[in-house]
Amino acid sequence: MCLSIPSKVVEIDENNYATVDTMGVRRQVTLDLISEPVNVGDYVLIHVGFAMNKISKEEAELSIAAYNEIAEAMREGEISEDEGNSNYV
């Protein structure tokens, strides 16, 4: 299963490519698969270089908070790295 972390659009060029920030990591993705307008400041979900969906700021913030909680629990040993593995028994 693939889980997409919300990415904030920080720049859009003339070729419909966006620079997005995903929890501090910047990358370029194409906006060609999204039918609605996307603007700087919007949040998108990406998969293999394509923005697939635009989501609300509220949804993005809730999702990022959940990822941060999971990461913190892993750092503190409350959740093992193996628990997220589909082969974990």
Secondary structure, 3 states (H helix, E strand, C coil): CCCCCCEEEEEECCCCEEEEEECCEEEEEECCCCCCCCCCCCEEEEECCEEEEEECHHHHHHHHHHHHHHHHHHHCCCCCHHHHCCCCC
